[in-house]
Amino acid sequence: MGHRRPEVLEDGSLVVHHFNTAGRIVSYDFSMLPVGEAMQRSLAAVFATFCTPHAWASHSTGRTAWRYVRRFAAFLASLERPPADLEGVTAGVWNAWVVSRPATEAGRLDVVHVARLLRRDVRLQSGAAAEALARRSHRPPTSAGSYTPAEFDRVARTARRTFRTALLRIAGNARHLERWQQDEFPQGGDDWLLGEALDCLARTGDVPRYTREGSTARGVVHRYVRVLGGQGGDRTWQRLFLSRHEATALGVLLLAEFGWNMSVISALETPRALPDAGEDGRPTYRIVLEKRRRAAGRHFETRNVTDDGAGSKGRLITQALEATRFARAAVQEMAPGNNLLLVWRTSVAVRALADTDREPPVGPFCFGTETKAALAWARWEGLDGSPFQRGRRTVNALHRREPGQNSQATHDATYVLTDPQVAAGAVPVIAAGAEEAAERARRSVLVAEMRDEAEAGDLETATADCRDPAASPYPAAGGGCAASFLMCLGCTNARVHPGHHPRLAHLHQALGNLHTALDPAVWQGDWAETFARLDDLKSKVGTGTWTLALARVTDTDREIIAHLLTGELDT
């Protein structure tokens, strides 16, 4: 009989079991925390509410949360009077915890994640403590912003060089194998022996070997050593398989092209070419993406990518398929059903991985990439730190400028608003927008001079008096003013006196009625500025004066305004 699968938190136990999406288990013993048993049980209970694939899909999330809990428990234990249970976590205790954390992103995460856990306890869902737990924590400025164009180009070029070298090596040996399979080489010759070794490597994952008597070491069969050029990995299995270093470079290229993070790249299934390649014969691949999301389990989406030639995203997929085809075939023989794209080989079989979220190794074959491999790759290539976090920020915030397997809120908060380059690039945009808004505001206020009475020598227009048409800021080709009468109120040559008020008040009222009947874009483009100037005039003369002016509107005023609104009286 099989073993019973344990509950997340057994009755009376202080051990919490976390199940990830693959069904694998990591356990956490809360009796190890330096607090009293009642507090241990309460912390275990709230922690257990998250330990399912629908809440924390990966074990990495659980391990990170466990570190937060341990730090919080150590803080409680350091207090002069540690609370016995969670009801003792008052607003004052919580505020002391917040103040104790460093003013860094790590410190902020301590606060945010412990608060998320504690809010699961009913005793902390109301009152002053609940309000303290709900208080927002602001992100500090980040020092790990996106790459500059030169930095990102260097990372991509380095990865491309590493991967291309591996791709050419595998392609060259694949051609030799195909020629051997087609009997193009004389049997027994060097080319034939190399082809036979490659055939064994493709079928079994290794070249022909023997076990030395009295030893567990396995050497390459002697007759193949010379044609292979030696017994090292670079002379044997690397002829058809990627190394960890080369697989990491491929992962960096997938990041640079698509903006995917390590978990998405590691879980990426082998893309399939659609049946119809189109008239040009270029394949289109359907890519299924998996993105683990907090409190939402697993999220899947599909994309179609076409190989449009050198430099296209689809061409990278074609090359990734070519570089991994022998490794994927070998894995299928050893563990049918595995369909992951990014497969690489090690020198020896790997028994297990410490990272239980990753696909377990199959013999000497491993899958995907991870932080240690990325750091090692960067160090070897003379780069500064893992390229995945900064690279993903660069692609999504600066290149694509849209979320990649994230919500818009997460994209904005994590990738956009905290990035120094995004902020620097926004300065001229914001300045231009502010200038445009200021200019629009200047155009929308009354510019015409207000007078108590008409000035001798001024020329009467449909909406105001003009003191000098020849000095118009909008001169006509034959002299005079080319502007519409509706623009008079925005001209420094115009003068408005009480004799104009009835006609202008009627125009204001007519435009208000027109606003409700027009498309917003049409209104904004044709009438909004005139209406705003009339609003400004109304505020200057006062509501009472404006109301009296409406009572003095004449038939001539109505006729002139009707012609203005229909365009029959324009200039």
ABEGO torsion letter per residue (X at the ends): XBBBBBBABBBGBABBBBBBAAGBBBBBBAAABABBAAAAAAAAAAAAAAABAAABABAAAAAAAAAAAAAAAAAAAABABBBABAAABBAAAAAAAAAABBBBAAAAAAAAAAAAAAAABAAAABEAAAAAAABBBBBBBBABBBBBAAAAAAAAAAAAAAAAAAAAAAAAAAAAAAAAAAGABBBGBAAAAAAAAAAAAAAAGBBBBBBBBGBABBBBBAAAAAAAGEABAAABAAAABBBAAAAAAAAAAAAAAAGBBAAAAAABBBBBBBABAEAAGBBBBBBBBBBBBBGAEBBBBBBBBBBAEBGBAAAAAAAAAAAAAAAAAAAAAABBGBABABBBBBABBBABBABAABBBBBEABBBEBBAAAAAAAAAAAGBBEBAAAAAAAAAAAAAAGBBBGBBAAAAAAAAAAABAAAAAAAAAAAAAAAAAAAAAAAAABBABBBBABBBBGBBBBAABBBABAAABABBBAAEEBABBAAAAAABAABBBBAAAAAAAAAAAAAAAAAAAABBAAAAAAAAAAAAAAAAAAAAAAEAAAAAAAAAABBAAAAAAAAAAAAGABAX
